[in-house]
Amino acid sequence: MKKFLSALVVIAFALVGAYPLAYAGDVKATTEEVKGEIKSSGERVKGESKALKEEVKGNDAKADMERAKGKAKANQQKAKAKVKKEKAKIE
């Protein structure tokens, strides 16, 4: 009976000790997701600002190209953030 209780106490402490580690992975995953969203927004804004500069110059085709590049970079940042988020969840 004493061995059983000792084993039970060890298992309980192991589970309680492992909980913060699992929680830390969720926090890191959320952090990576937020960082990706911020970077994505930044890329989108950069593309839009370049497009506006080109529209002022009268280059509508180049403005559309800059907008498309900004959107593509924003989507790339979101994809990178998603990968980092999944990695953080696993850790």
C-alpha positions as CSV (number, residue, x, y, z in Angstrom):
1,M,0.0,0.0,0.0
2,K,2.9,2.4,0.8
3,K,4.4,1.8,-2.6
4,F,1.1,2.4,-4.3
5,L,0.7,5.8,-2.5
6,S,4.2,6.7,-3.2
7,A,3.7,6.0,-6.9
8,L,0.5,7.9,-6.9
9,V,2.1,11.0,-5.3
10,V,5.0,10.9,-7.9
11,I,2.6,10.6,-10.8
12,A,0.5,13.5,-9.4
13,F,3.5,15.8,-9.1
14,A,4.7,14.8,-12.5
15,L,1.4,15.8,-14.0
16,V,1.2,19.0,-12.1
17,G,4.8,19.9,-13.1
18,A,4.1,19.1,-16.8
19,Y,1.1,21.4,-16.9
20,P,3.0,24.7,-17.1
21,L,5.2,23.3,-19.8
22,A,2.1,22.5,-22.0
23,Y,0.7,25.9,-21.2
24,A,3.9,27.7,-22.2
25,G,3.7,26.1,-25.7
26,D,0.2,27.6,-26.1
27,V,1.5,31.0,-25.0
28,K,4.4,30.8,-27.5
29,A,2.0,29.7,-30.2
30,T,-0.3,32.6,-29.6
31,T,2.7,35.0,-29.6
32,E,3.9,33.7,-32.9
33,E,0.4,34.1,-34.4
34,V,0.2,37.7,-33.2
35,K,3.7,38.5,-34.5
36,G,2.7,37.0,-37.9
37,E,-0.5,39.1,-38.1
38,I,1.5,42.3,-37.3
39,K,4.1,41.5,-39.9
40,S,1.4,40.7,-42.4
41,S,-0.3,44.0,-41.8
42,G,3.0,45.8,-42.2
43,E,3.6,44.2,-45.6
44,R,0.1,45.0,-46.7
45,V,0.5,48.7,-45.6
46,K,3.9,48.9,-47.4
47,G,2.4,47.6,-50.6
48,E,-0.5,50.1,-50.3
49,S,1.8,53.0,-49.7
50,K,4.0,52.2,-52.7
51,A,0.8,51.8,-54.8
52,L,-0.4,55.2,-53.7
53,K,3.0,56.8,-54.6
54,E,2.8,55.2,-58.1
55,E,-0.8,56.4,-58.5
56,V,0.3,60.0,-57.8
57,K,2.9,59.6,-60.5
58,G,0.2,58.3,-62.8
59,N,1.5,54.7,-63.1
60,D,-1.8,52.8,-62.5
61,A,-0.4,49.5,-63.8
62,K,2.6,49.7,-61.5
63,A,0.3,50.7,-58.6
64,D,-1.7,47.6,-59.1
65,M,1.5,45.5,-59.2
66,E,2.7,47.0,-55.9
67,R,-0.7,46.3,-54.3
68,A,-0.5,42.7,-55.5
69,K,3.1,42.3,-54.2
70,G,2.0,43.7,-50.8
71,K,-0.8,41.2,-50.6
72,A,1.4,38.4,-51.7
73,K,4.0,39.2,-49.0
74,A,1.3,39.6,-46.4
75,N,0.0,36.1,-47.3
76,Q,3.5,34.8,-47.1
77,Q,4.0,36.2,-43.6
78,K,0.7,34.7,-42.5
79,A,1.8,31.3,-43.8
80,K,5.1,31.6,-42.0
81,A,3.3,32.5,-38.8
82,K,1.1,29.5,-39.1
83,V,4.1,27.2,-39.4
84,K,5.8,28.8,-36.4
85,K,2.5,28.5,-34.4
86,E,2.3,24.8,-35.1
87,K,5.9,24.3,-34.2
88,A,5.4,26.1,-30.9
89,K,2.4,24.0,-30.1
90,I,4.5,20.8,-30.6
91,E,7.3,22.1,-28.4
